[in-house]
């Protein structure tokens, strides 16, 4: 049987070229579309993270301002009622201490919002629960070295992952210095209470 050489038909050749171009176009489209989607997803993720961070910071500022209001109320309204000349010698009421009152009241917030934690950290506190940790001491020293610094915010690694912190300096009004200067100036009832626990820690 006689065999005839096969010749490519013009239509078939054109179809093959069209298919190759279609595959190249599809591949380029997929790459461009995929890259665009990845960039859009990354941008959306960062936007949502920043938005969530801003909301948390606003809530933290609101709670911190509430604590400041608690301190002011305790100092102006509660302390004069319980901290009289008679009680200064006989009974020490920790409820008259603004920092103690703010911390205790904020514990109620912590029960409802366990992700928020409030602490009035100091380097040499009268209450040992307020003793600053190493990273908190760094923030305190930053405030001491920069008197114009009114707020610090940042992130730190914890056992449960990253944690956001918001810090502000505490300035003690003159009325607080009687307990935060020298034992001689502190109420006798307070000195006796601290000595009973073997912990009298006052700072200048």
DAKA-V229607 format. One record per residue. N is the residue number from 1. RES is the residue in one small letter. BURIAL is I if it has 9 or more other ideal C-beta (glycine too) atoms within 8 Angstrom, else O. Layout:
# DAKA-V229607
[[N & RES & BURIAL] [N & RES & BURIAL]]
This chain:
# DAKA-V229607
[[1 & x & O] [2 & x & O] [3 & x & O] [4 & x & O] [5 & x & O] [6 & x & O] [7 & x & O] [8 & x & O] [9 & x & O] [10 & x & O] [11 & x & O] [12 & x & O] [13 & x & I] [14 & x & O] [15 & x & O] [16 & x & O] [17 & x & O] [18 & x & O] [19 & x & O] [20 & x & O] [21 & x & O] [22 & x & O] [23 & x & O] [24 & x & O] [25 & x & O] [26 & x & O] [27 & x & O] [28 & x & O] [29 & x & O] [30 & x & O] [31 & x & O] [32 & x & O] [33 & x & O] [34 & x & O] [35 & x & O] [36 & x & O] [37 & x & O] [38 & x & O] [39 & x & O] [40 & x & O] [41 & x & O] [42 & x & O] [43 & x & O] [44 & x & O] [45 & x & O] [46 & x & O] [47 & x & O] [48 & x & O] [49 & x & O] [50 & x & O] [51 & x & O] [52 & x & O] [53 & x & I] [54 & x & O] [55 & x & O] [56 & x & I] [57 & x & I] [58 & x & O] [59 & x & I] [60 & x & I] [61 & x & I] [62 & x & O] [63 & x & I] [64 & x & I] [65 & x & O] [66 & x & I] [67 & x & I] [68 & x & I] [69 & x & O] [70 & x & I] [71 & x & I] [72 & x & I] [73 & x & I] [74 & x & I] [75 & x & I] [76 & x & O] [77 & x & O] [78 & x & I] [79 & x & I] [80 & x & O] [81 & x & O] [82 & x & I] [83 & x & I] [84 & x & O] [85 & x & O] [86 & x & O] [87 & x & I] [88 & x & I] [89 & x & O] [90 & x & O] [91 & x & O] [92 & x & I] [93 & x & O] [94 & x & O] [95 & x & I] [96 & x & I] [97 & x & I] [98 & x & I] [99 & x & I] [100 & x & I] [101 & x & I] [102 & x & I] [103 & x & I] [104 & x & O] [105 & x & I] [106 & x & I] [107 & x & O] [108 & x & O] [109 & x & I] [110 & x & I] [111 & x & O] [112 & x & O] [113 & x & O] [114 & x & O] [115 & x & O] [116 & x & I] [117 & x & O] [118 & x & I] [119 & x & O] [120 & x & I] [121 & x & I] [122 & x & I] [123 & x & O] [124 & x & O] [125 & x & I] [126 & x & O] [127 & x & O] [128 & x & O] [129 & x & O] [130 & x & I] [131 & x & I] [132 & x & I] [133 & x & O] [134 & x & O] [135 & x & O] [136 & x & I] [137 & x & I] [138 & x & O] [139 & x & I] [140 & x & I] [141 & x & O] [142 & x & I] [143 & x & I] [144 & x & O] [145 & x & O] [146 & x & O] [147 & x & O] [148 & x & O] [149 & x & I] [150 & x & O] [151 & x & O] [152 & x & I] [153 & x & O] [154 & x & O] [155 & x & O] [156 & x & O] [157 & x & O] [158 & x & O] [159 & x & O] [160 & x & O] [161 & x & O] [162 & x & O] [163 & x & I] [164 & x & I] [165 & x & I] [166 & x & I] [167 & x & I] [168 & x & O] [169 & x & O] [170 & x & O] [171 & x & O] [172 & x & O] [173 & x & O] [174 & x & O] [175 & x & O] [176 & x & I] [177 & x & I] [178 & x & I] [179 & x & I] [180 & x & I] [181 & x & I] [182 & x & O] [183 & x & O] [184 & x & O] [185 & x & O] [186 & x & I] [187 & x & I] [188 & x & O] [189 & x & I] [190 & x & I] [191 & x & I] [192 & x & I] [193 & x & I] [194 & x & I] [195 & x & O] [196 & x & O] [197 & x & O] [198 & x & O] [199 & x & O] [200 & x & O] [201 & x & I] [202 & x & I] [203 & x & O] [204 & x & O]]
